[in-house]
Amino acid sequence: RPKAHLTGKREACIIARKPSLQWEDHLGIAFTEDGMKYEDGSLVIPRNGDYFVYAQVTFRASLREENKGKQQIQHVSQCVTRMARGYPEPSEILSGSKSFNETGNWYETIYLGAAFQLREGDKLFVNVTDLALVDFYKDHKTFFGAFAL
């Protein structure tokens, strides 16, 4: 069965006015198998069927010393976007966001996952609000994948 698990990579491209994450597809715990491909920032679905799609992004920030102790409202979000053959516009299939008040350094994780009927050639990619806040330093913190059901 087609499957892939990708890990965060510190590169970016812009799709639909939001930064789109780039991924590692073969080093460490990352892999693609049985026809699932990674190209140009997206997973490419090899054949029609039901797939479970998931993505986790960990956001983090270190506040400057002069701002520590001052309450700041933060907003972060991610979405998984599908580009289907024959459709001119990408569509969001999963999205999540968090808003919170912080007075110091912070970490926030957003995990998304659901089953979808996908078609051969569909492309899936992950967008975030602010690439500079994404934690790329550990494979288990920021990842993306799909597998046939």
N, C-alpha and C positions, 0 to 999 in steps of 0.2 A: 504494500500500500504506500502511496506517496506520502512523504512526511519531510518536515524540515524544522530545525531549531537553530535560530540565528542569534548572535550576541552583538551588543552595541559596539560601534566603531566610530571613532571621532572624525567624521567627515560629514558634510551636509550638502544637500541640494534643495532647491526651492520648488515646491509643487503646490499649486492652489494657494499661494500667498502665505503658507506656513512652512517652516523648515521640515524637511523629510529626513528621517534618520537613515543612515547607511549601516550596513551590517557585515559582520564576519560570517562566512558560510562554511569554513572548513577547519579552522584552528581551534584548539581547546575543546570545549563541549559542543561546538557548532557543527551542523551537518545538513546535507540535503540527500534524499534517497528516493529511489523508484520513480524517477521522472520529475520530481519537484526541482525547480531551478530558481536560482537567485541571479537577477540581472538588473543593473541600474537602480539599485535601492529597493527593488520589489521582489516578492515571491511570485513566481509564475505558475499557475495551476495547470497540471499536465493533462487532466481529463475531467469530464463532467462528473459531478457527484456531490455528496454531502461531506463537508469538511468542518472540523473544529479549528477555529482561528483564535489565537491568543497573543497578547502583547503585554509586557510589563515595562514600565519606565520608572526609574528612580530619579527623582529630582533632588538637588541639594544646593545649599548656598552657605557661604561663610560671610558673615557681616563684617564690615570694617569696624575697627575698634571704636571710632567716633559714633557709630550707629548702634552699637550694642546697648541693650537696655531700652532703646526706643522701640515702641511697638510699630511694626510695619505690616501692612496687609499684603499678602502674597496670593497670586492666582497662577496655577499651573494646569495644563490640560494636555491630553493626548487623544488621538483618534486613529483608527485603522480605516484606510480608504481603499475602495475597490475601483479599479479602472477596468470596465468590461468592454470586450470587443463590440464594436458597432455603436457604442455610446460615446458622444463627444466629451462629456463631463464626468469627472470622478465623483463617486458618492461615498459618504461616510457610512460604514456599517457598524462600527463600534466607537463610542466616545466616553470619556470620563474626565472630570475636572475636580479640583480641590481649591478652596479658598480658606485662608487661615491667617491669624495674627501671630507674628513671631517677634521675639525680642533678642534672639541670638542666632547661632548657627542652626540649620534645620535640614531634615531629610523627609521627603514624602514619596510614597510609592503609589502608583496607580496600576492596577491589574485589570485587564479586560479579557473576556473570552466568551464565545458563543458558537453555535453550529449554524452553518449556512449552506445553501445549495449554490455551488459555484460551477462555472463552465470553463472548459478548456481555453487557455489563453488569458483568463482573468489575471490581473496583476493586483497585488495587495501591497500597500506600503503604510508606514506609520508616520504621522505628523505630530509635532509638539508645538507648544506656544513659544518656548524659548530654549533653543539648542544649548546655550551657555549654561543652563541649569541642569542638564542631563548628566547623570553619573555613569561614565563609561569605564570606570576603573576595575570592576569585577564582573565576570561573565554572568553571575547569578543575579545581578541587580537590574540590568536592562537587557531584555531579550524579546524575541518575536518568533512565532512559528505557526504551523498549520499541519494537520494530518487528516487523511481520508478516514471517514467513519465506516 
